[in-house]
């Protein structure tokens, strides 16, 4: 039996920063991880996807230059080397996480963690089981892909992002993606650039249903221009295996339709990873995820939970990191200095999409006299130099006070630019205050001058 101040279950972007934050307080900390340090984000999510996107976007850019005649010669993607590069990147980052744990003197316990009772965690690996004692427990077990329960969803060749991103190079001739959410549009971008015939089936009337309407419409047009078939209002009903490969049967306006594929990717959301996490008699309250209060405390004293595993989670790596750091601060009786309610969301399509704060619709629903100011980037020098697609920045503000309430960006480097909009919202700055800054030229970010000027 060992005595810890904190045991964290789950070594993803929630768990490991939580462990580091606790260790920095001088606590004795253990981190339990059943698979690889870094969790879904590093091993089967954000990092592998962005590695694939980096090369495939570059390839598309080169093709654009070849078409312009500014470059000559034959350039091809080597899928095996591309996927090997993805492995190299994840290995490097994983080593960084392991090093961070070592430097913070966090004990990494390899195995499946299970809470037996408050203060008691069992860790099971191939070598056997051991029970550890601890003052506190932080559950950071993340989420797993949710396969929709239609007939044929378990056929060989029907995979989730787990298998796609954790495996070897797999470049099919025809890929059908079920779900036009974040994973759907990013993976569609990768495979369309690799020459795969890609179809997205989205049940709702638009792809990226939670995003600003104009962003969804623009992205749909851009994806279609790149040869991706985007079918909206298309609910998958069944997958069968026929002579032509895997056949996805779906309904559009009560009319049955079908599309053939060599590979089907289920990108229909993720659910909390709770399998075997707690002993049944622990009585942990669960409602599509672990129920927590605004201090990340569960209903069981001494147990906190954060990230994708909690009820109503926003399923973003950086949200999990912030929540874990906040939970550790609450454990220590401190008030965290993090704006937990302001989470930027980024989608790494080309152009990138980024949003923070409220959309105009949401701001109006929240009772603000909200208005949006839109700046188009078609005259922005960097946008022209780099041959970008139609890009824009939308800033939502309160018409009475001019305080910035939200921003939605569809532009190159939007994921890097979203920060200044988050600062404006967090600090309750006005449009005039934001417009008063000098921004460098030529840059994408200077488009903010126009976006903030009323
Ligand atoms: P999602 O919730 O973004 O999208 C799932 C989509 O599937 C929805 O649009 C839904 O309407 C559709 N759908 C559900 N059932 C369907 C059916 N029967 N037929 C057709 N369409 C159907 O989930 P996704 O894309 O799987 O991503 C999971 C999570 O991972 C997200 O919450 C996201 O936050 C996170 N993520 C974040 C990324 C980023 O920050 N760049 C990248 C990838 C994932």
Boltz pocket constraint, residues with backbone or C-beta under 6 A from the ligand:
constraints:
  - pocket:
      binder: B
      contacts: [[A, 46], [A, 148], [A, 178], [A, 179], [A, 180], [A, 181], [A, 182], [A, 183], [A, 184], [A, 186], [A, 201], [A, 202], [A, 203], [A, 204], [A, 206], [A, 207], [A, 208], [A, 209], [A, 234], [A, 235], [A, 236], [A, 237], [A, 266], [A, 267], [A, 268], [A, 269], [A, 270], [A, 314], [A, 315], [A, 316], [A, 345], [A, 346], [A, 347], [A, 348]]
      max_distance: 6.0
